[in-house]
Amino acid sequence: MPATRDDLLAFFEELGIPVTTVDHEPVFTVAESGDLHERIPGAHTKNLFVKDKKGRLFLIVALHDAEIDLKKVHQIIGAQGRVSFGNADLLMEVLGVEPGSVTPFSLINDREAQRVTPVFDAAMMQHEVLNYHPLKNNATTSISSADLLKFASACGHTAQVLAVSDEAKVAGL
């Protein structure tokens, strides 16, 4: 069984990672989350679950309005050939979440197999506070960028911080 929100929050507590969570109506897309940006401080984000031609899986996490060229991102993240989106069944199998609820916090469900390579956009990581769904899209949890890296590491993942968005490339990150 995939981890629940309570499991996730307990894991944060075990790690000594402070977070705050705000409940809200479910949001399925970045476009639907507009009013949350005004109510919840910090950087708001999007998450892309992709696979390469060899079946390697990546979770690309960037600012909500970041532009990521899916025809070229494979060159930056070390994928074999162009990437395509992973389907809902694979997403549930590997990260234990449904479409619309993709989050770096779902790495909690990939602790043993470590099938996913997390890629955090360098521009996003410049922000002190970052916001993600706590495994379901009916809430938003805020975490510091440093603690996000600590969380990923505690899940057995070494997150790559790379300039995958146009914003990060322009800023020279």
Contacts in CASP RR format, 6 or more apart in sequence:
PFRMAT RR
TARGET T0000
AUTHOR 0000-0000-0000
METHOD contacts of the structure
MODEL  1
MPATRDDLLAFFEELGIPVTTVDHEPVFTVAESGDLHERIPGAHTKNLFV
KDKKGRLFLIVALHDAEIDLKKVHQIIGAQGRVSFGNADLLMEVLGVEPG
SVTPFSLINDREAQRVTPVFDAAMMQHEVLNYHPLKNNATTSISSADLLK
FASACGHTAQVLAVSDEAKVAGL
2 92 0 8 1.000
2 95 0 8 1.000
2 96 0 8 1.000
2 97 0 8 1.000
2 106 0 8 1.000
2 109 0 8 1.000
2 135 0 8 1.000
3 11 0 8 1.000
3 96 0 8 1.000
3 108 0 8 1.000
3 109 0 8 1.000
3 135 0 8 1.000
4 135 0 8 1.000
5 21 0 8 1.000
5 134 0 8 1.000
5 135 0 8 1.000
5 136 0 8 1.000
5 139 0 8 1.000
7 108 0 8 1.000
8 105 0 8 1.000
8 108 0 8 1.000
8 134 0 8 1.000
8 135 0 8 1.000
8 141 0 8 1.000
9 19 0 8 1.000
9 21 0 8 1.000
9 134 0 8 1.000
11 108 0 8 1.000
11 151 0 8 1.000
11 154 0 8 1.000
12 18 0 8 1.000
12 19 0 8 1.000
12 143 0 8 1.000
12 151 0 8 1.000
15 150 0 8 1.000
15 151 0 8 1.000
15 154 0 8 1.000
17 143 0 8 1.000
17 147 0 8 1.000
17 150 0 8 1.000
17 151 0 8 1.000
18 144 0 8 1.000
18 147 0 8 1.000
19 141 0 8 1.000
19 142 0 8 1.000
19 143 0 8 1.000
19 147 0 8 1.000
20 141 0 8 1.000
20 142 0 8 1.000
21 134 0 8 1.000
21 139 0 8 1.000
21 140 0 8 1.000
21 141 0 8 1.000
21 142 0 8 1.000
22 36 0 8 1.000
22 39 0 8 1.000
22 40 0 8 1.000
22 139 0 8 1.000
22 140 0 8 1.000
22 142 0 8 1.000
23 138 0 8 1.000
23 139 0 8 1.000
24 36 0 8 1.000
24 39 0 8 1.000
24 138 0 8 1.000
24 139 0 8 1.000
24 140 0 8 1.000
25 138 0 8 1.000
26 136 0 8 1.000
26 137 0 8 1.000
26 138 0 8 1.000
27 33 0 8 1.000
27 36 0 8 1.000
27 100 0 8 1.000
27 137 0 8 1.000
28 99 0 8 1.000
28 100 0 8 1.000
28 137 0 8 1.000
29 100 0 8 1.000
30 44 0 8 1.000
30 46 0 8 1.000
30 64 0 8 1.000
30 65 0 8 1.000
33 44 0 8 1.000
33 64 0 8 1.000
34 44 0 8 1.000
36 44 0 8 1.000
36 131 0 8 1.000
36 140 0 8 1.000
37 44 0 8 1.000
37 64 0 8 1.000
40 131 0 8 1.000
40 140 0 8 1.000
40 142 0 8 1.000
41 129 0 8 1.000
41 142 0 8 1.000
42 127 0 8 1.000
42 128 0 8 1.000
42 129 0 8 1.000
42 130 0 8 1.000
42 131 0 8 1.000
42 142 0 8 1.000
43 63 0 8 1.000
43 64 0 8 1.000
43 124 0 8 1.000
43 127 0 8 1.000
43 129 0 8 1.000
43 130 0 8 1.000
43 131 0 8 1.000
44 63 0 8 1.000
44 64 0 8 1.000
44 131 0 8 1.000
45 61 0 8 1.000
45 62 0 8 1.000
45 63 0 8 1.000
45 64 0 8 1.000
45 124 0 8 1.000
45 130 0 8 1.000
45 131 0 8 1.000
45 132 0 8 1.000
46 61 0 8 1.000
46 62 0 8 1.000
46 63 0 8 1.000
46 64 0 8 1.000
46 66 0 8 1.000
47 59 0 8 1.000
47 60 0 8 1.000
47 61 0 8 1.000
47 102 0 8 1.000
47 103 0 8 1.000
47 104 0 8 1.000
47 132 0 8 1.000
48 58 0 8 1.000
48 59 0 8 1.000
48 60 0 8 1.000
48 61 0 8 1.000
48 62 0 8 1.000
48 68 0 8 1.000
48 70 0 8 1.000
48 85 0 8 1.000
48 102 0 8 1.000
49 57 0 8 1.000
49 58 0 8 1.000
49 59 0 8 1.000
49 85 0 8 1.000
49 86 0 8 1.000
49 90 0 8 1.000
49 91 0 8 1.000
49 95 0 8 1.000
49 102 0 8 1.000
49 116 0 8 1.000
50 57 0 8 1.000
50 58 0 8 1.000
50 59 0 8 1.000
50 60 0 8 1.000
50 70 0 8 1.000
50 73 0 8 1.000
50 79 0 8 1.000
50 83 0 8 1.000
50 84 0 8 1.000
50 85 0 8 1.000
50 86 0 8 1.000
51 57 0 8 1.000
51 58 0 8 1.000
51 83 0 8 1.000
51 84 0 8 1.000
51 85 0 8 1.000
51 86 0 8 1.000
51 90 0 8 1.000
52 58 0 8 1.000
52 74 0 8 1.000
52 79 0 8 1.000
52 80 0 8 1.000
52 81 0 8 1.000
52 82 0 8 1.000
52 83 0 8 1.000
53 79 0 8 1.000
53 80 0 8 1.000
53 81 0 8 1.000
53 82 0 8 1.000
54 80 0 8 1.000
56 79 0 8 1.000
56 80 0 8 1.000
56 117 0 8 1.000
57 86 0 8 1.000
57 90 0 8 1.000
57 94 0 8 1.000
57 115 0 8 1.000
57 116 0 8 1.000
57 117 0 8 1.000
58 77 0 8 1.000
58 79 0 8 1.000
58 83 0 8 1.000
58 116 0 8 1.000
58 117 0 8 1.000
58 118 0 8 1.000
58 119 0 8 1.000
59 95 0 8 1.000
59 102 0 8 1.000
59 104 0 8 1.000
59 106 0 8 1.000
59 107 0 8 1.000
59 116 0 8 1.000
59 117 0 8 1.000
59 118 0 8 1.000
59 119 0 8 1.000
60 68 0 8 1.000
60 73 0 8 1.000
60 77 0 8 1.000
60 119 0 8 1.000
60 121 0 8 1.000
60 164 0 8 1.000
61 104 0 8 1.000
61 118 0 8 1.000
61 119 0 8 1.000
61 120 0 8 1.000
61 121 0 8 1.000
61 124 0 8 1.000
61 132 0 8 1.000
62 68 0 8 1.000
62 120 0 8 1.000
62 121 0 8 1.000
62 123 0 8 1.000
62 124 0 8 1.000
62 164 0 8 1.000
62 165 0 8 1.000
63 121 0 8 1.000
63 123 0 8 1.000
63 124 0 8 1.000
63 127 0 8 1.000
63 165 0 8 1.000
63 167 0 8 1.000
66 121 0 8 1.000
66 123 0 8 1.000
66 124 0 8 1.000
66 164 0 8 1.000
66 165 0 8 1.000
66 166 0 8 1.000
66 167 0 8 1.000
66 168 0 8 1.000
67 165 0 8 1.000
67 166 0 8 1.000
67 167 0 8 1.000
68 121 0 8 1.000
68 164 0 8 1.000
68 165 0 8 1.000
68 166 0 8 1.000
69 166 0 8 1.000
70 82 0 8 1.000
70 83 0 8 1.000
71 82 0 8 1.000
73 79 0 8 1.000
73 83 0 8 1.000
73 164 0 8 1.000
74 80 0 8 1.000
74 81 0 8 1.000
74 82 0 8 1.000
74 83 0 8 1.000
76 162 0 8 1.000
76 163 0 8 1.000
76 164 0 8 1.000
77 83 0 8 1.000
77 117 0 8 1.000
77 119 0 8 1.000
77 160 0 8 1.000
77 162 0 8 1.000
77 164 0 8 1.000
88 98 0 8 1.000
88 99 0 8 1.000
91 97 0 8 1.000
91 98 0 8 1.000
91 99 0 8 1.000
91 102 0 8 1.000
92 98 0 8 1.000
94 109 0 8 1.000
94 110 0 8 1.000
94 113 0 8 1.000
94 115 0 8 1.000
94 116 0 8 1.000
95 102 0 8 1.000
95 106 0 8 1.000
95 107 0 8 1.000
95 109 0 8 1.000
95 110 0 8 1.000
95 116 0 8 1.000
96 106 0 8 1.000
96 109 0 8 1.000
96 135 0 8 1.000
97 103 0 8 1.000
97 106 0 8 1.000
97 109 0 8 1.000
97 135 0 8 1.000
97 136 0 8 1.000
100 133 0 8 1.000
100 137 0 8 1.000
101 133 0 8 1.000
101 135 0 8 1.000
101 136 0 8 1.000
101 137 0 8 1.000
102 133 0 8 1.000
103 132 0 8 1.000
103 133 0 8 1.000
103 134 0 8 1.000
103 135 0 8 1.000
104 118 0 8 1.000
104 120 0 8 1.000
104 132 0 8 1.000
104 148 0 8 1.000
104 151 0 8 1.000
104 152 0 8 1.000
104 159 0 8 1.000
105 132 0 8 1.000
105 133 0 8 1.000
105 134 0 8 1.000
105 135 0 8 1.000
105 141 0 8 1.000
105 151 0 8 1.000
106 135 0 8 1.000
107 116 0 8 1.000
107 118 0 8 1.000
107 151 0 8 1.000
107 152 0 8 1.000
107 155 0 8 1.000
107 156 0 8 1.000
107 157 0 8 1.000
108 135 0 8 1.000
108 155 0 8 1.000
110 116 0 8 1.000
110 155 0 8 1.000
110 157 0 8 1.000
111 155 0 8 1.000
111 156 0 8 1.000
114 156 0 8 1.000
114 157 0 8 1.000
116 157 0 8 1.000
117 157 0 8 1.000
117 160 0 8 1.000
118 152 0 8 1.000
118 157 0 8 1.000
118 159 0 8 1.000
118 160 0 8 1.000
119 159 0 8 1.000
119 160 0 8 1.000
119 162 0 8 1.000
119 164 0 8 1.000
120 148 0 8 1.000
120 149 0 8 1.000
120 159 0 8 1.000
120 160 0 8 1.000
120 161 0 8 1.000
120 162 0 8 1.000
121 161 0 8 1.000
121 162 0 8 1.000
121 163 0 8 1.000
121 164 0 8 1.000
121 165 0 8 1.000
121 167 0 8 1.000
121 168 0 8 1.000
122 161 0 8 1.000
122 162 0 8 1.000
122 163 0 8 1.000
122 164 0 8 1.000
122 168 0 8 1.000
122 171 0 8 1.000
122 173 0 8 1.000
123 163 0 8 1.000
123 165 0 8 1.000
123 167 0 8 1.000
123 168 0 8 1.000
123 171 0 8 1.000
123 173 0 8 1.000
124 130 0 8 1.000
124 145 0 8 1.000
124 165 0 8 1.000
124 168 0 8 1.000
125 145 0 8 1.000
125 148 0 8 1.000
125 161 0 8 1.000
126 145 0 8 1.000
126 171 0 8 1.000
126 173 0 8 1.000
127 145 0 8 1.000
128 144 0 8 1.000
128 145 0 8 1.000
129 142 0 8 1.000
129 143 0 8 1.000
129 144 0 8 1.000
129 145 0 8 1.000
130 142 0 8 1.000
130 143 0 8 1.000
130 144 0 8 1.000
130 145 0 8 1.000
130 148 0 8 1.000
131 140 0 8 1.000
131 141 0 8 1.000
131 142 0 8 1.000
131 143 0 8 1.000
132 140 0 8 1.000
132 141 0 8 1.000
132 143 0 8 1.000
133 139 0 8 1.000
133 140 0 8 1.000
133 141 0 8 1.000
134 140 0 8 1.000
134 141 0 8 1.000
143 151 0 8 1.000
148 159 0 8 1.000
149 159 0 8 1.000
149 161 0 8 1.000
152 158 0 8 1.000
152 159 0 8 1.000
153 159 0 8 1.000
162 168 0 8 1.000
163 169 0 8 1.000
163 171 0 8 1.000
163 172 0 8 1.000
163 173 0 8 1.000
END
